[in-house]
Amino acid sequence: MRAVTWAHAARNSHAVCYGKHVRQAAADASANVTAKVFLGTVAEVDEKGVDYDYAGRFDLVKLVADKVLPLDKGDAEYFLCGPKDWMVQVRNDLQANGVNLDKIHLELFATGDI
């Protein structure tokens, strides 16, 4: 079974999408899912390891250093969803760390007129 790492960044714990559901999936050892959350603003009531894992902006270096996101797996694929500038930066970071562009997939989240 392919391993899945779900890394999410949000402004605060109220803005985490699917956090509870993904953490429940990660708690099931047979699911092969790892969930990590970055919070831009950590409130006093937020509990590390429950509501978030990292304080601050999304940081690929932290995920790699903690061996949460191995970048050396040739069959791995990376799916990025979010604002354009953020996705471009993370895509560039992945490429700078040896990930082939054809393994990186982007889905733009935007607001405003279409």
ZAMAR-65767 format. One record per atom (N, C-alpha, C, CB): residue number from 1; chain; z, y, x. Coordinates in Angstrom, 1 decimal. Glycine has a CB too. Layout:
% ZAMAR-65767
> nr|kette|up|north|east
> NUM|A|Z|Y|X
...
END
This chain:
% ZAMAR-65767
> nr|kette|up|north|east
> 1|A|0.0|-1.2|0.9
> 1|A|0.0|0.0|0.0
> 1|A|0.0|1.2|0.9
> 1|A|1.2|0.0|-1.0
> 2|A|-0.8|2.2|0.6
> 2|A|-0.9|3.4|1.3
> 2|A|0.3|4.3|1.1
> 2|A|-2.2|4.2|0.9
> 3|A|0.8|4.9|2.2
> 3|A|2.0|5.8|2.1
> 3|A|1.5|7.1|1.5
> 3|A|2.7|5.9|3.4
> 4|A|2.4|7.7|0.7
> 4|A|2.1|9.1|0.2
> 4|A|3.2|10.0|0.6
> 4|A|1.9|9.0|-1.4
> 5|A|2.8|11.1|1.2
> 5|A|3.8|12.2|1.5
> 5|A|3.4|13.4|0.6
> 5|A|3.8|12.6|3.0
> 6|A|4.4|13.8|-0.3
> 6|A|4.2|14.9|-1.2
> 6|A|5.1|16.0|-0.6
> 6|A|4.7|14.5|-2.7
> 7|A|4.4|17.0|-0.1
> 7|A|5.1|18.2|0.5
> 7|A|4.8|19.4|-0.4
> 7|A|4.7|18.4|2.0
> 8|A|5.8|20.1|-0.9
> 8|A|5.6|21.2|-1.8
> 8|A|6.3|22.4|-1.3
> 8|A|6.1|20.7|-3.2
> 9|A|5.7|23.5|-1.5
> 9|A|6.4|24.8|-1.2
> 9|A|6.5|25.7|-2.5
> 9|A|5.6|25.6|-0.1
> 10|A|7.6|26.3|-2.7
> 10|A|7.8|27.1|-3.9
> 10|A|8.7|28.3|-3.5
> 10|A|8.5|26.3|-5.0
> 11|A|8.6|29.4|-4.3
> 11|A|9.4|30.6|-4.0
> 11|A|10.9|30.3|-4.2
> 11|A|9.0|31.7|-5.0
> 12|A|11.2|29.5|-5.2
> 12|A|12.6|29.1|-5.4
> 12|A|12.6|27.8|-6.2
> 12|A|13.3|30.2|-6.2
> 13|A|13.8|27.2|-6.4
> 13|A|14.0|25.9|-7.0
> 13|A|13.5|25.9|-8.4
> 13|A|15.4|25.4|-6.9
> 14|A|13.4|27.0|-9.1
> 14|A|12.9|27.0|-10.5
> 14|A|11.4|26.9|-10.5
> 14|A|13.4|28.3|-11.2
> 15|A|10.7|27.1|-9.4
> 15|A|9.3|27.1|-9.4
> 15|A|8.7|25.8|-8.8
> 15|A|8.8|28.3|-8.6
> 16|A|9.5|24.8|-8.6
> 16|A|9.1|23.5|-8.0
> 16|A|8.4|22.7|-9.1
> 16|A|10.2|22.7|-7.4
> 17|A|7.1|22.4|-8.9
> 17|A|6.3|21.6|-9.8
> 17|A|6.5|20.2|-9.6
> 17|A|4.8|22.0|-9.7
> 18|A|6.9|19.5|-10.6
> 18|A|7.0|18.0|-10.6
> 18|A|8.1|17.5|-9.7
> 18|A|5.7|17.4|-10.3
> 19|A|8.9|18.4|-9.2
> 19|A|9.9|18.0|-8.2
> 19|A|10.8|16.8|-8.6
> 19|A|10.8|19.1|-7.9
> 20|A|11.4|16.9|-9.8
> 20|A|12.2|15.8|-10.3
> 20|A|11.5|14.5|-10.4
> 20|A|12.8|16.2|-11.7
> 21|A|10.3|14.5|-10.9
> 21|A|9.5|13.3|-11.1
> 21|A|9.1|12.6|-9.8
> 21|A|8.3|13.5|-11.9
> 22|A|8.7|13.5|-8.8
> 22|A|8.3|13.0|-7.5
> 22|A|9.5|12.5|-6.7
> 22|A|7.6|14.1|-6.7
> 23|A|10.6|13.1|-6.8
> 23|A|11.8|12.6|-6.1
> 23|A|12.3|11.3|-6.7
> 23|A|12.9|13.7|-6.2
> 24|A|12.1|11.1|-8.0
> 24|A|12.4|9.9|-8.7
> 24|A|11.5|8.8|-8.1
> 24|A|12.3|9.9|-10.2
> 25|A|10.2|9.1|-8.0
> 25|A|9.3|8.1|-7.4
> 25|A|9.7|7.8|-6.0
> 25|A|7.8|8.6|-7.5
> 26|A|10.0|8.8|-5.2
> 26|A|10.4|8.6|-3.8
> 26|A|11.7|7.7|-3.7
> 26|A|10.6|9.9|-3.1
> 27|A|12.5|7.8|-4.7
> 27|A|13.8|7.0|-4.6
> 27|A|13.5|5.5|-4.8
> 27|A|14.7|7.5|-5.7
> 28|A|12.4|5.1|-5.4
> 28|A|11.9|3.8|-5.5
> 28|A|11.3|3.3|-4.2
> 28|A|11.0|3.6|-6.8
> 29|A|12.0|2.5|-3.5
> 29|A|11.5|2.0|-2.2
> 29|A|10.1|1.4|-2.3
> 29|A|12.5|1.1|-1.5
> 30|A|9.8|0.7|-3.4
> 30|A|8.5|0.0|-3.5
> 30|A|7.4|1.0|-3.7
> 30|A|8.6|-1.0|-4.6
> 31|A|7.7|2.3|-4.0
> 31|A|6.6|3.2|-4.3
> 31|A|5.9|3.8|-3.1
> 31|A|7.2|4.4|-5.1
> 32|A|6.6|3.7|-1.9
> 32|A|6.1|4.2|-0.6
> 32|A|5.7|5.7|-0.7
> 32|A|4.8|3.4|-0.3
> 33|A|6.6|6.4|-1.3
> 33|A|6.4|7.9|-1.5
> 33|A|7.6|8.6|-0.7
> 33|A|6.4|8.3|-3.0
> 34|A|7.2|9.6|0.0
> 34|A|8.1|10.6|0.6
> 34|A|7.9|11.9|0.0
> 34|A|8.0|10.6|2.2
> 35|A|9.0|12.6|-0.4
> 35|A|8.9|13.9|-1.0
> 35|A|9.7|14.9|-0.2
> 35|A|9.4|13.9|-2.5
> 36|A|9.1|16.0|0.1
> 36|A|9.7|17.1|0.8
> 36|A|9.4|18.4|0.2
> 36|A|9.3|17.1|2.3
> 37|A|10.4|19.3|0.0
> 37|A|10.3|20.6|-0.6
> 37|A|10.7|21.7|0.3
> 37|A|11.1|20.6|-2.0
> 38|A|9.9|22.7|0.4
> 38|A|10.2|24.0|1.1
> 38|A|10.5|25.0|0.0
> 38|A|9.0|24.4|2.0
> 39|A|11.6|25.7|0.2
> 39|A|11.9|26.8|-0.7
> 39|A|11.9|28.2|0.1
> 39|A|13.3|26.6|-1.4
> 40|A|11.2|29.1|-0.4
> 40|A|11.2|30.4|0.2
> 40|A|12.5|31.1|0.1
> 40|A|10.1|31.3|-0.4
> 41|A|13.2|31.0|-1.1
> 41|A|14.5|31.5|-1.3
> 41|A|15.4|30.4|-1.8
> 41|A|14.4|32.7|-2.3
> 42|A|16.4|30.2|-1.0
> 42|A|17.4|29.1|-1.4
> 42|A|18.6|29.8|-2.0
> 42|A|17.8|28.3|-0.1
> 43|A|18.9|29.4|-3.2
> 43|A|20.1|30.0|-3.9
> 43|A|21.4|29.2|-3.5
> 43|A|19.9|29.9|-5.5
> 44|A|22.5|29.8|-3.8
> 44|A|23.8|29.2|-3.5
> 44|A|23.9|27.8|-4.2
> 44|A|24.9|30.1|-3.8
> 45|A|23.4|27.7|-5.4
> 45|A|23.5|26.5|-6.1
> 45|A|22.5|25.4|-5.7
> 45|A|23.3|26.8|-7.6
> 46|A|21.5|25.7|-4.9
> 46|A|20.5|24.7|-4.5
> 46|A|21.2|23.8|-3.4
> 46|A|19.3|25.4|-3.9
> 47|A|21.0|22.5|-3.6
> 47|A|21.5|21.5|-2.7
> 47|A|20.5|20.9|-1.8
> 47|A|22.3|20.5|-3.5
> 48|A|20.7|21.0|-0.5
> 48|A|19.7|20.5|0.4
> 48|A|19.6|19.0|0.2
> 48|A|20.1|20.8|1.9
> 49|A|18.4|18.4|0.2
> 49|A|18.2|17.0|0.0
> 49|A|18.1|16.7|-1.5
> 49|A|19.3|16.2|0.6
> 50|A|18.4|17.6|-2.4
> 50|A|18.3|17.4|-3.8
> 50|A|17.3|18.4|-4.4
> 50|A|19.7|17.5|-4.5
> 51|A|17.6|19.7|-4.1
> 51|A|16.7|20.7|-4.7
> 51|A|15.6|21.1|-3.7
> 51|A|17.5|21.9|-5.1
> 52|A|15.9|20.9|-2.4
> 52|A|15.0|21.3|-1.3
> 52|A|15.3|20.5|-0.1
> 52|A|15.0|22.8|-1.1
> 53|A|14.3|20.6|0.9
> 53|A|14.6|19.9|2.2
> 53|A|14.5|20.9|3.3
> 53|A|13.5|18.9|2.4
> 54|A|13.7|22.0|3.1
> 54|A|13.5|23.0|4.2
> 54|A|13.6|24.4|3.6
> 54|A|12.2|22.8|4.9
> 55|A|14.3|25.3|4.2
> 55|A|14.3|26.7|3.8
> 55|A|13.2|27.4|4.5
> 55|A|15.7|27.3|4.1
> 56|A|12.5|28.3|3.7
> 56|A|11.4|29.0|4.3
> 56|A|10.0|28.6|3.9
> 56|A|11.5|29.0|5.8
> 57|A|9.0|29.2|4.5
> 57|A|7.6|28.9|4.1
> 57|A|7.3|27.4|4.6
> 57|A|6.7|29.9|4.8
> 58|A|6.2|26.9|3.9
> 58|A|5.7|25.6|4.3
> 58|A|5.4|25.6|5.8
> 58|A|4.4|25.3|3.5
> 59|A|5.8|24.6|6.5
> 59|A|5.6|24.5|7.9
> 59|A|5.2|23.1|8.4
> 59|A|6.9|24.9|8.6
> 60|A|3.9|23.0|8.7
> 60|A|3.4|21.7|9.1
> 60|A|4.1|21.1|10.3
> 60|A|1.9|21.8|9.4
> 61|A|4.5|22.0|11.2
> 61|A|5.2|21.6|12.5
> 61|A|6.5|20.9|12.1
> 61|A|5.5|22.8|13.4
> 62|A|7.2|21.4|11.1
> 62|A|8.5|20.7|10.8
> 62|A|8.3|19.3|10.2
> 62|A|9.2|21.6|9.7
> 63|A|7.2|19.2|9.4
> 63|A|6.9|17.9|8.8
> 63|A|6.5|16.9|9.9
> 63|A|5.8|18.0|7.7
> 64|A|5.7|17.3|10.8
> 64|A|5.3|16.5|11.9
> 64|A|6.5|16.1|12.8
> 64|A|4.2|17.1|12.8
> 65|A|7.3|17.1|13.2
> 65|A|8.5|16.9|14.0
> 65|A|9.5|15.9|13.4
> 65|A|9.2|18.2|14.3
> 66|A|9.6|16.0|12.1
> 66|A|10.5|15.1|11.4
> 66|A|9.9|13.7|11.1
> 66|A|11.0|15.7|10.1
> 67|A|8.7|13.5|11.6
> 67|A|7.9|12.3|11.3
> 67|A|7.7|11.9|9.9
> 67|A|8.6|11.1|12.0
> 68|A|7.6|13.0|9.1
> 68|A|7.3|12.9|7.6
> 68|A|5.8|12.8|7.4
> 68|A|8.0|14.1|6.9
> 69|A|5.1|13.5|8.2
> 69|A|3.6|13.6|8.0
> 69|A|2.9|13.3|9.3
> 69|A|3.2|15.1|7.5
> 70|A|2.6|12.0|9.5
> 70|A|1.9|11.6|10.7
> 70|A|0.5|12.1|10.7
> 70|A|2.0|10.1|10.9
> 71|A|0.0|12.8|11.7
> 71|A|-1.3|13.3|11.7
> 71|A|-2.3|12.4|12.5
> 71|A|-1.3|14.7|12.3
> 72|A|-1.8|11.3|13.0
> 72|A|-2.6|10.4|13.9
> 72|A|-3.2|9.2|13.1
> 72|A|-1.8|10.0|15.0
> 73|A|-3.0|9.2|11.8
> 73|A|-3.5|8.0|11.1
> 73|A|-5.0|8.4|10.7
> 73|A|-2.7|7.7|9.8
> 74|A|-5.9|7.6|11.2
> 74|A|-7.3|7.9|10.9
> 74|A|-7.7|7.7|9.5
> 74|A|-8.1|7.0|11.7
> 75|A|-7.0|6.9|8.7
> 75|A|-7.4|6.7|7.3
> 75|A|-6.7|7.6|6.3
> 75|A|-7.1|5.2|6.9
> 76|A|-5.8|8.5|6.9
> 76|A|-5.1|9.4|6.0
> 76|A|-6.0|10.5|5.5
> 76|A|-3.9|10.1|6.8
> 77|A|-5.7|11.0|4.3
> 77|A|-6.4|12.1|3.7
> 77|A|-5.4|13.1|3.3
> 77|A|-7.3|11.6|2.5
> 78|A|-5.8|14.4|3.2
> 78|A|-4.9|15.5|3.0
> 78|A|-5.4|16.3|1.8
> 78|A|-4.7|16.4|4.3
> 79|A|-4.6|16.4|0.8
> 79|A|-5.0|17.2|-0.4
> 79|A|-4.2|18.4|-0.5
> 79|A|-4.9|16.3|-1.7
> 80|A|-4.8|19.6|-0.5
> 80|A|-4.1|20.8|-0.5
> 80|A|-4.4|21.6|-1.8
> 80|A|-4.5|21.7|0.7
> 81|A|-3.4|22.0|-2.5
> 81|A|-3.5|22.7|-3.7
> 81|A|-2.7|24.0|-3.6
> 81|A|-3.1|21.9|-5.0
> 82|A|-3.3|25.2|-3.9
> 82|A|-2.6|26.4|-3.8
> 82|A|-3.5|27.6|-3.7
> 82|A|-1.6|26.3|-2.7
> 83|A|-2.9|28.7|-3.3
> 83|A|-3.7|29.9|-3.1
> 83|A|-4.7|29.8|-1.9
> 83|A|-2.8|31.1|-2.9
> 84|A|-5.8|30.5|-2.0
> 84|A|-6.8|30.4|-1.0
> 84|A|-6.3|30.6|0.4
> 84|A|-7.9|31.3|-1.3
> 85|A|-5.7|31.7|0.7
> 85|A|-5.2|32.0|2.0
> 85|A|-4.3|31.0|2.6
> 85|A|-4.5|33.4|2.1
> 86|A|-3.4|30.4|1.8
> 86|A|-2.5|29.4|2.2
> 86|A|-3.2|28.1|2.6
> 86|A|-1.4|29.1|1.1
> 87|A|-4.1|27.7|1.7
> 87|A|-4.9|26.5|2.0
> 87|A|-5.7|26.6|3.2
> 87|A|-5.8|26.2|0.8
> 88|A|-6.4|27.8|3.5
> 88|A|-7.1|28.0|4.7
> 88|A|-6.3|27.9|5.9
> 88|A|-7.9|29.3|4.6
> 89|A|-5.1|28.4|5.8
> 89|A|-4.1|28.4|7.0
> 89|A|-3.7|26.9|7.2
> 89|A|-2.9|29.3|6.7
> 90|A|-3.3|26.2|6.2
> 90|A|-2.9|24.8|6.4
> 90|A|-4.1|23.9|6.9
> 90|A|-2.3|24.2|5.1
> 91|A|-5.3|24.2|6.3
> 91|A|-6.4|23.4|6.8
> 91|A|-6.7|23.7|8.3
> 91|A|-7.7|23.8|6.0
> 92|A|-6.6|25.0|8.7
> 92|A|-6.7|25.3|10.1
> 92|A|-5.7|24.6|11.0
> 92|A|-6.7|26.8|10.3
> 93|A|-4.4|24.6|10.5
> 93|A|-3.3|23.9|11.2
> 93|A|-3.6|22.4|11.3
> 93|A|-2.0|24.2|10.5
> 94|A|-4.1|21.8|10.3
> 94|A|-4.4|20.4|10.3
> 94|A|-5.5|20.1|11.3
> 94|A|-4.8|19.9|8.9
> 95|A|-6.5|20.9|11.3
> 95|A|-7.6|20.7|12.2
> 95|A|-7.2|21.0|13.7
> 95|A|-8.8|21.7|11.9
> 96|A|-6.3|22.0|13.9
> 96|A|-5.8|22.2|15.2
> 96|A|-5.0|21.1|15.8
> 96|A|-5.0|23.5|15.2
> 97|A|-4.5|20.2|14.8
> 97|A|-3.7|19.1|15.2
> 97|A|-4.5|17.8|15.2
> 97|A|-2.5|18.9|14.3
> 98|A|-5.8|17.9|15.2
> 98|A|-6.7|16.8|15.3
> 98|A|-7.2|16.1|14.0
> 98|A|-6.0|15.8|16.1
> 99|A|-6.9|16.7|12.9
> 99|A|-7.4|16.1|11.6
> 99|A|-8.8|16.5|11.4
> 99|A|-6.5|16.5|10.4
> 100|A|-9.7|15.5|11.1
> 100|A|-11.1|15.8|10.8
> 100|A|-11.2|16.6|9.5
> 100|A|-11.9|14.5|10.8
> 101|A|-12.1|17.5|9.5
> 101|A|-12.4|18.3|8.3
> 101|A|-12.7|17.5|7.0
> 101|A|-13.5|19.3|8.5
> 102|A|-13.4|16.4|7.2
> 102|A|-13.8|15.6|6.1
> 102|A|-12.6|14.8|5.5
> 102|A|-14.9|14.6|6.5
> 103|A|-11.5|14.9|6.1
> 103|A|-10.2|14.2|5.6
> 103|A|-9.4|15.3|4.8
> 103|A|-9.4|13.6|6.7
> 104|A|-9.8|16.5|4.8
> 104|A|-9.0|17.6|4.1
> 104|A|-9.7|18.0|2.9
> 104|A|-8.8|18.8|5.1
> 105|A|-9.0|18.0|1.8
> 105|A|-9.6|18.3|0.5
> 105|A|-8.8|19.5|-0.1
> 105|A|-9.6|17.1|-0.5
> 106|A|-9.5|20.5|-0.7
> 106|A|-8.8|21.7|-1.2
> 106|A|-9.1|21.9|-2.7
> 106|A|-9.3|22.9|-0.4
> 107|A|-8.0|22.3|-3.4
> 107|A|-8.2|22.7|-4.8
> 107|A|-7.5|24.0|-5.0
> 107|A|-7.5|21.6|-5.8
> 108|A|-8.3|25.0|-5.4
> 108|A|-7.8|26.4|-5.5
> 108|A|-7.0|26.6|-6.7
> 108|A|-9.0|27.4|-5.4
> 109|A|-5.8|27.2|-6.5
> 109|A|-5.0|27.7|-7.7
> 109|A|-5.1|29.2|-7.6
> 109|A|-3.5|27.2|-7.6
> 110|A|-5.5|29.8|-8.7
> 110|A|-5.7|31.3|-8.8
> 110|A|-5.4|31.8|-10.2
> 110|A|-7.1|31.7|-8.4
> 111|A|-5.1|33.1|-10.2
> 111|A|-4.9|33.7|-11.5
> 111|A|-5.9|34.9|-11.6
> 111|A|-3.4|34.3|-11.6
> 112|A|-6.0|35.4|-12.8
> 112|A|-6.9|36.5|-13.0
> 112|A|-8.2|36.1|-13.8
> 112|A|-7.3|37.1|-11.7
> 113|A|-9.1|37.0|-13.7
> 113|A|-10.4|36.8|-14.5
> 113|A|-11.2|35.7|-13.8
> 113|A|-11.1|38.1|-14.6
> 114|A|-12.0|35.1|-14.7
> 114|A|-12.9|34.1|-14.2
> 114|A|-14.3|34.6|-14.4
> 114|A|-12.8|32.7|-15.0
END
